[in-house]
Amino acid sequence: MTQAAIAIRDLSKTYAGGKRALDGVSFDVERGSIFGLLGPNGAGKSTLINILAGLVNKSGGSASIWGFDIDEHPRNAKASIGIVNQEIMFDPFFTPVETLEIQAGLYGVPKGQRRSMELLRAMGLEDKARAYARTLSGGMKRRLMVAKALVHRPPIVVLDEPTAGVDIELRQQLWDYVRSLNRQGVTIVLTTHYLEEAEQLCDRIAIINHGTLIANEPTRALVGMAQEKRVEVTVDRDIAAAPENNCFEKIEQTGARTLAITYRKDRVNAGEVLSAIQSGGLGIIDVTTREADLEDVFLNLTRGANI
């Protein structure tokens, strides 16, 4: 099937009082991909996810999930998606296994086809299956939320800040499981404030700011949009003052013999930068560079949209 896993067209939402949370957002999520949805706090990401979940009514536009329009076929649309919300929501007086059994029942999963213990095992919660959910740590509760979203075997899983409050080891375990789900054909939509996670995991990334889509590119292409590059140079003598040159965006002296130089790679290259240093009578002993990453692009795009 070539149809998009999620297709969003001119989606808008204006709340009572006139606050416009989404302003004509359009994009597709390709089937079998890991898709990143990024943006600052209040950008509109959670509103968009809650519209897909059926928790918020859109003001305009359309959205379909696995080919089902959310207005025309709401039951089929909801059955095709599992959503892990940012907020931890479940009854604290049920055990994890009871929580999953109830959730499976709500989706009409027959008892013989339920896999509550399998999901708890995958989430590292098998030994807590019979404990009250309220006794779980924050990281365990979040992993239980992931298991809840998977009880009905949805072809699409949306993870809204799934690693918030989760330690590094458990975060890695969760991402390993997400990758294994994706290898099985599950489409993943991820929102996160850990930009290095998005860069490592996502095939494609969309960025929303002030309710508007400001970028939607393959991850490598998005990272390639960063034009600033930083080079650190060690020279052969103590520096009285940092040299100046028009090819430098910024230069700072970081030590008696070290300089940190920022330049735009669309205007000059590293060779020209190093030549400018040498033309000042300094010999170069060592050079290290730092490539731009997703954080640089994110900050540049969102900063530009705020102007």
C-alpha positions in Angstrom: 0.0 0.0 0.0 1.3 3.4 -1.0 -1.1 5.4 1.1 0.5 7.5 3.9 0.3 6.2 7.4 -0.9 9.7 8.5 -2.0 12.4 6.0 -2.7 15.9 7.4 -4.0 18.7 5.2 -4.5 22.3 6.2 -5.1 21.3 9.8 -6.1 24.2 12.0 -7.3 24.7 15.6 -8.4 27.8 17.3 -9.4 27.6 20.9 -12.1 29.7 22.6 -10.7 33.1 23.3 -9.0 33.2 19.9 -5.7 31.3 20.5 -4.7 29.7 17.3 -2.8 26.5 18.1 -2.5 25.2 14.5 -2.5 27.3 11.4 -2.9 25.3 8.2 -0.5 22.5 8.9 0.0 19.9 6.1 2.4 16.9 6.0 2.4 13.1 5.4 4.0 10.4 7.5 5.3 7.6 5.3 4.4 4.0 6.3 7.1 2.1 8.0 9.1 5.3 8.9 10.2 6.9 12.1 9.0 10.4 11.9 10.0 13.2 14.2 7.6 16.0 15.1 9.6 18.8 16.9 9.0 22.3 18.1 9.3 24.5 21.2 6.9 24.3 24.1 3.5 25.6 23.0 4.3 25.2 19.3 1.1 23.1 18.7 2.6 19.5 18.7 0.4 18.2 21.6 -2.7 19.8 20.0 -2.0 18.0 16.7 -1.5 14.7 18.5 -4.7 15.2 20.6 -6.6 15.8 17.4 -5.4 12.5 16.0 -6.3 10.8 19.3 -9.8 12.2 19.1 -9.4 14.2 22.3 -9.5 17.7 20.6 -11.8 18.8 17.8 -10.1 20.5 14.9 -11.3 23.8 13.6 -10.5 23.1 9.9 -8.6 20.9 7.5 -8.5 17.1 7.4 -6.5 14.2 8.9 -6.5 10.5 8.1 -4.9 7.7 9.9 -4.0 4.5 7.9 -6.3 5.7 5.2 -9.3 6.4 7.5 -10.5 10.0 7.8 -10.8 10.9 11.5 -14.3 12.4 11.0 -15.8 9.9 8.5 -14.3 6.7 10.1 -13.4 7.6 13.7 -13.5 4.1 15.1 -11.2 2.7 12.4 -8.9 5.7 12.7 -8.5 5.2 16.5 -8.0 1.5 16.1 -5.1 2.2 13.8 -3.1 4.3 16.2 -1.6 3.9 19.7 -0.7 7.1 21.5 1.6 7.5 24.4 0.7 10.9 25.9 3.1 13.3 27.6 1.0 13.1 30.8 1.0 9.8 32.7 -2.6 8.6 32.8 -3.9 5.3 34.4 -5.7 4.2 37.5 -3.2 3.9 40.3 -5.3 1.1 42.0 -4.9 -1.4 39.2 -1.8 -3.5 38.7 0.1 -3.2 35.4 -1.3 -6.5 34.1 -4.8 -5.4 35.0 -4.2 -2.0 33.3 -3.3 -3.8 30.1 -6.1 -6.3 30.2 -8.7 -3.5 30.7 -7.1 -1.4 27.9 -7.3 -4.5 25.6 -10.9 -5.0 26.5 -11.7 -1.4 25.6 -10.3 -2.1 22.1 -12.3 -5.3 21.8 -9.2 -7.6 21.8 -10.4 -11.2 22.5 -8.9 -12.7 25.7 -7.1 -15.4 23.7 -5.3 -12.7 21.6 -4.2 -10.5 24.5 -0.5 -10.2 25.2 -0.3 -8.3 28.5 2.6 -10.3 29.9 4.5 -10.2 26.6 4.3 -6.4 26.6 5.3 -6.1 30.2 8.3 -8.4 29.6 9.3 -6.2 26.6 9.1 -3.1 28.8 11.1 -4.7 31.6 8.0 -4.7 33.9 7.4 -8.4 34.2 8.4 -8.5 37.9 6.0 -5.6 38.6 3.0 -7.2 36.9 1.1 -7.7 40.1 2.2 -4.6 42.0 -0.1 -1.6 42.3 0.7 0.9 39.5 0.9 3.7 42.0 4.1 2.0 43.5 6.0 2.2 40.2 8.8 4.7 39.6 8.3 7.5 37.1 10.3 5.7 34.4 8.3 2.5 35.0 5.0 4.3 34.8 6.0 5.8 31.4 7.0 2.4 30.1 3.6 1.1 31.2 2.1 3.9 29.1 4.0 2.6 26.1 2.7 -0.9 26.7 -0.9 0.4 27.0 -0.6 2.0 23.6 0.4 -1.3 22.0 -2.3 -3.7 23.4 -4.4 -3.6 20.1 -1.4 -4.0 17.8 -1.7 -0.6 16.1 0.2 -0.1 12.8 1.1 3.4 14.0 2.5 4.4 17.4 2.8 8.1 18.5 5.3 8.7 21.3 4.8 12.2 22.9 8.0 12.9 25.0 8.3 9.2 26.0 11.6 9.5 27.7 10.8 12.5 29.9 11.9 11.6 33.4 13.5 8.3 32.3 17.2 7.6 33.1 19.8 7.0 30.4 19.8 3.2 30.7 16.0 2.9 30.5 15.9 5.4 27.7 18.2 3.3 25.7 16.1 0.2 26.4 13.0 2.0 25.3 14.6 3.2 22.0 15.9 -0.4 21.3 12.3 -1.6 21.6 11.0 1.3 19.4 13.6 0.3 16.7 12.5 -3.4 17.0 8.8 -2.3 16.5 9.8 -0.3 13.5 11.7 -3.2 12.0 8.4 -5.2 12.3 6.7 -2.5 10.1 5.2 -0.3 12.8 5.2 3.4 11.9 6.6 5.6 14.7 5.8 9.3 15.3 8.1 10.8 17.9 8.1 14.1 19.7 11.1 14.8 22.0 13.1 17.6 23.5 16.3 15.4 23.2 17.3 16.5 19.7 20.2 14.0 19.6 17.5 11.3 19.9 15.6 12.7 17.0 18.7 12.9 14.9 19.7 9.3 15.6 16.3 7.7 15.3 14.2 9.6 12.7 14.1 9.2 9.0 12.3 12.5 8.5 11.6 15.5 10.8 8.9 18.2 10.7 9.3 21.3 12.9 6.3 23.3 14.1 6.6 26.7 15.6 3.6 29.0 16.7 1.2 26.5 15.0 2.9 26.7 11.6 5.0 24.1 9.9 8.4 25.6 9.3 10.4 22.6 8.1 9.7 19.0 6.8 12.8 17.3 5.5 14.7 14.1 5.6 16.9 14.2 8.7 20.2 14.3 6.8 18.9 17.1 4.6 17.7 19.1 7.6 21.0 18.8 9.3 22.7 19.9 6.1 20.8 23.1 6.3 23.1 24.3 9.1 25.6 26.7 7.5 27.6 27.7 10.5 30.7 25.6 11.3 33.2 25.9 14.1 36.9 25.2 13.9 39.3 25.2 16.9 42.9 26.0 16.1 46.1 25.6 18.2 48.9 27.8 17.1 52.7 27.8 17.6 53.0 30.8 20.0 51.1 32.7 22.6 48.5 35.1 21.2 48.4 38.7 22.3 45.0 39.3 20.7 42.7 37.2 18.5 43.3 38.1 14.8 40.4 39.6 12.7 39.3 38.7 9.2 36.2 39.2 7.2 35.8 35.5 6.6 35.2 34.9 10.4 31.6 35.1 11.6 33.1 35.1 15.1 36.5 34.4 16.7 37.3 34.0 20.4 40.6 33.2 22.2 40.0 30.2 24.4 43.5 29.8 25.6 47.0 31.2 25.4 47.5 29.4 22.1 44.0 28.4 21.0 41.3 30.1 19.0 37.7 29.1 18.3 36.4 30.3 15.0 32.9 30.2 13.6 32.4 30.7 9.9 29.6 30.1 7.3 30.4 27.2 5.0 28.2 28.7 2.3 30.6 31.7 2.1 34.1 30.4 2.8 35.8 27.1 3.3 38.0 25.7 6.0 41.1 26.3 3.9 40.4 30.0 3.6 39.9 30.2 7.4 43.2 28.6 8.1 44.9 30.7 5.5 43.6 33.8 7.3 45.1 32.6 10.5 48.5 32.0 8.9 48.5 35.3 7.1 48.7 36.9 10.6 52.0 35.2 11.1 50.8 32.3 13.2 51.8 28.7 12.6 49.0 26.1 12.9 49.9 23.1 15.2 46.5 21.4 15.4 42.9 21.8 14.1 39.6 20.3 15.2 36.2 20.9 13.7 32.6 20.5 15.0 30.0 19.6 12.4 26.6 21.2 12.7 23.8 19.1 14.2 20.1 19.1 14.5 20.2 21.4 17.5 21.9 24.1 15.4 19.2 23.8 12.7 16.4 23.7 15.2 17.6 26.9 17.0 18.2 28.7 13.7 14.8 27.9 12.3 12.8 28.6 15.5 14.7 31.7 16.2 14.1 33.0 12.7 10.4 32.2 13.0 10.2 34.3 16.2 11.5 37.4 14.5 
